[in-house]
Amino acid sequence: MALKGNLRDFTITQLLNLVNLAKKTGTLEIQGSGGSATVIFREGKLAYAQFANEDASLSSILHRNKKITRSQFQLLTNRAQNMTDKELGLLLINAGYVSQEDILTSLQSYFINVVQRLFTWVEGFFQFEQNMTLPEDKIAVKVDLENLIIEGARQMREWELLQDEIPSLEMALKFTDRPETNLRNVNLSVEEWRVVSFVNPKNTINQIAKATNLSDMEIRKVVYGLLQAGLVEIIRPGGTPVRITNQMFPTPNRDEQKNLLTRLVDRIRAL
């Protein structure tokens, strides 16, 4: 009999803990706002994981992990598309392109990353089917769940904090006008600079997230950092929702624009 439920009542971390303690073998199917995912376990260990909308082929994973070159990846895509992952893995090992360890570590890294991204899914449904195992054409790994469970619990606490600080992504951002804010003392990441470029009362945080290709968790972390640095503040979006505007200046006032531009230029020079 399948175990079914809502992620509101049973979190991903709790599901992993159940599988780990009972040493379950089976397949976990998850449907959420971020899409759908499949996670397969063997005797309480992670064996496989994939998002439905992602290319999880062995050649793609090896390419993302820089184990094969782009030209090799394109060649495999064109000539080995009918091969299974097991057949392709054996071919690459025999040809000396990668080692067995390269393949296993790359797969482990990808599967763990899939599970870690699931930790922030708080809306959706799941179904666990016991004894449903991995298809024969896929390569299985063995990853202990203990560290993943600990990481999941940490991310859930961080997620709860971020939700408290930023309860809605339908709010907008505006730059603060505080003379004491010294941009030279703020070390912005690449993602933070990308978000800063979209700060405008017309753009909701959710629109900025889509424009910068950031997940709910990622955009909340960036906005939280900007709030803590005193660079932005949360406001209600001005007027009706509009198309995302890549505009650095939230105001038409030229004096205010000049002041903000000077601060940003000084910050860039100080990097």
C-alpha positions in Angstrom: 0.0 0.0 0.0 1.3 3.4 -1.0 2.0 6.2 1.5 0.4 9.4 0.3 0.2 12.8 1.9 0.6 16.6 1.8 3.9 18.3 2.3 2.2 20.7 4.7 1.7 17.7 7.1 4.8 15.7 6.3 8.0 17.5 5.3 10.7 16.1 3.0 13.0 15.8 6.0 10.4 13.7 7.9 10.0 11.5 4.8 13.8 11.0 4.6 13.9 10.2 8.3 11.2 7.5 7.9 13.0 5.9 5.0 16.3 6.0 6.9 15.0 4.5 10.1 12.9 1.8 8.5 15.6 1.1 5.8 12.9 1.4 3.1 13.3 0.4 -0.5 10.9 2.3 -2.9 10.2 5.3 -5.0 9.1 8.7 -3.7 7.1 10.8 -6.2 6.6 14.5 -5.4 4.4 17.1 -7.0 4.9 20.7 -6.0 4.8 24.3 -7.2 8.4 23.8 -8.5 7.4 20.9 -10.7 7.7 17.2 -10.0 10.5 15.0 -8.8 11.4 11.3 -8.3 13.6 10.0 -5.5 14.5 6.3 -5.3 15.8 4.5 -2.2 17.4 1.2 -1.6 17.5 -0.2 1.9 17.3 3.2 3.5 19.9 4.9 1.2 19.5 7.4 -1.6 20.0 5.6 -4.9 18.6 8.0 -7.5 16.9 11.4 -7.8 15.6 13.6 -10.7 13.4 16.5 -11.5 11.0 15.8 -14.3 11.9 19.0 -16.2 15.7 18.5 -16.1 18.1 16.5 -18.3 19.4 13.9 -15.9 21.2 11.8 -18.5 24.7 10.6 -17.6 26.3 12.7 -20.3 24.6 15.9 -19.1 25.6 15.3 -15.5 29.2 14.5 -16.4 29.3 17.7 -18.5 27.9 19.9 -15.7 30.5 18.4 -13.4 33.3 19.2 -15.9 34.2 15.5 -16.3 33.8 15.7 -20.1 34.2 18.7 -22.4 31.4 20.5 -24.2 32.5 19.0 -27.6 32.5 15.5 -26.0 29.0 16.2 -24.6 27.7 17.3 -28.0 29.3 14.3 -29.7 27.6 11.9 -27.2 24.3 13.8 -27.6 24.4 13.3 -31.3 25.8 9.7 -31.5 25.0 7.9 -28.3 21.4 9.1 -27.6 20.0 5.6 -27.9 22.5 4.2 -25.3 21.4 3.6 -21.7 23.4 5.3 -18.9 25.0 2.0 -18.0 26.1 1.4 -21.6 27.4 4.9 -22.0 29.2 4.7 -18.7 31.0 1.5 -19.7 31.9 3.0 -23.1 33.4 6.2 -21.5 35.4 4.2 -19.0 36.8 1.8 -21.6 37.7 4.8 -23.9 39.6 6.4 -21.0 37.4 9.5 -20.9 36.3 9.1 -17.3 36.8 6.7 -14.4 34.2 4.8 -12.5 34.8 7.1 -9.6 34.2 10.2 -11.8 30.8 8.7 -12.8 29.7 7.8 -9.2 30.8 11.0 -7.6 29.1 13.1 -10.3 25.9 11.1 -10.0 26.0 11.4 -6.2 26.5 15.1 -6.4 23.5 15.6 -8.7 21.2 13.3 -6.7 22.1 15.1 -3.4 21.5 18.5 -5.0 18.0 17.4 -6.2 17.1 16.3 -2.7 18.5 19.5 -1.1 16.4 21.6 -3.5 13.3 19.7 -2.3 13.8 20.8 1.3 12.1 24.2 0.6 9.0 22.6 -1.0 6.3 23.2 1.6 3.4 23.0 -0.8 2.5 19.9 -2.8 1.8 16.2 -2.6 3.9 13.0 -2.3 3.4 9.3 -2.8 5.8 6.6 -1.6 5.6 3.2 -3.3 7.5 0.5 -1.5 9.7 -1.9 -3.5 9.5 0.2 -6.7 13.2 0.1 -7.7 15.4 1.9 -10.2 15.0 1.1 -13.9 17.7 -1.3 -15.2 19.1 1.3 -17.6 20.0 3.8 -14.8 23.1 3.8 -12.6 22.4 3.6 -8.8 24.5 5.1 -6.0 24.5 4.6 -2.3 24.2 7.8 -0.2 23.6 7.7 3.5 20.7 9.9 4.5 21.9 11.1 7.9 23.8 14.1 6.7 21.0 15.0 4.3 18.5 14.9 7.1 20.6 17.2 9.2 21.0 19.6 6.3 17.3 19.5 5.7 16.5 20.4 9.2 18.9 23.3 9.0 17.4 24.6 5.8 13.9 24.3 7.3 14.9 26.5 10.2 16.5 29.0 7.8 13.3 28.9 5.6 11.1 29.6 8.6 13.3 32.7 9.5 13.2 34.0 5.9 9.4 33.5 5.8 9.0 35.5 9.0 11.2 38.3 7.6 9.8 38.3 4.1 6.2 36.8 4.4 5.2 37.7 0.8 7.0 37.7 -2.5 4.3 40.0 -3.9 5.8 43.0 -2.2 8.3 45.3 -3.9 11.6 46.8 -3.0 13.0 50.4 -3.0 16.4 51.7 -2.2 16.8 53.4 1.2 18.0 56.9 1.3 20.3 56.8 4.3 23.5 58.8 4.1 25.2 56.6 6.7 24.9 53.6 4.5 28.5 53.0 3.2 28.4 50.8 0.1 32.2 50.4 0.4 31.6 48.2 3.4 29.1 46.0 1.7 30.4 43.0 -0.2 27.7 42.1 -2.7 27.6 38.7 -4.5 26.9 38.3 -8.2 23.3 37.3 -7.4 22.9 40.3 -5.1 24.1 42.7 -7.9 21.7 41.1 -10.3 18.8 41.6 -7.9 19.9 45.2 -7.2 19.6 46.0 -10.9 15.9 45.2 -10.8 15.1 47.1 -7.5 12.1 49.3 -8.5 8.8 49.9 -6.7 7.0 48.6 -9.8 8.8 45.2 -9.6 7.5 42.6 -7.1 10.1 40.4 -5.4 8.5 37.5 -7.2 9.0 39.2 -10.6 12.6 39.9 -9.7 13.1 36.2 -8.8 11.8 35.1 -12.2 13.9 37.7 -14.0 17.0 36.5 -12.2 16.1 32.8 -12.3 16.3 32.5 -8.5 14.2 30.1 -6.4 11.9 31.2 -3.6 14.6 30.3 -1.1 17.4 32.0 -3.1 15.5 35.3 -3.6 14.5 35.5 0.1 18.1 35.0 1.1 19.3 37.7 -1.2 16.6 40.2 -0.2 17.2 39.4 3.5 20.9 40.2 3.0 20.1 43.5 1.3 17.7 44.4 4.1 20.3 43.6 6.7 22.8 45.8 4.9 20.3 48.7 5.0 20.4 49.0 1.2 16.7 48.3 0.5 13.3 48.3 2.2 10.1 46.4 1.5 7.1 48.3 0.3 3.8 47.6 -1.3 4.1 47.5 -5.1 3.2 50.8 -6.8 0.1 50.5 -9.0 -1.0 47.4 -10.8 1.5 44.7 -11.6 3.6 45.6 -14.7 6.2 43.9 -16.8 9.6 43.5 -15.2 11.6 46.7 -15.6 15.4 46.4 -15.6 15.8 49.9 -14.2 18.4 50.8 -11.6 16.7 54.0 -10.5 13.3 53.8 -8.7 12.8 57.5 -9.0 12.6 60.0 -11.8 14.3 62.7 -9.7 17.7 63.4 -11.2 19.3 64.5 -8.0 18.3 61.2 -6.3 19.5 59.3 -9.4 22.9 61.0 -9.3 23.3 60.3 -5.6 22.5 56.6 -6.0 24.7 56.3 -9.1 27.6 57.9 -7.2 27.2 55.4 -4.4 27.1 52.4 -6.7 30.1 53.6 -8.8 32.1 54.1 -5.6 31.2 50.6 -4.5 32.3 49.1 -7.8 35.6 50.9 -7.7 36.2 49.6 -4.2 35.8 46.0 -5.3 
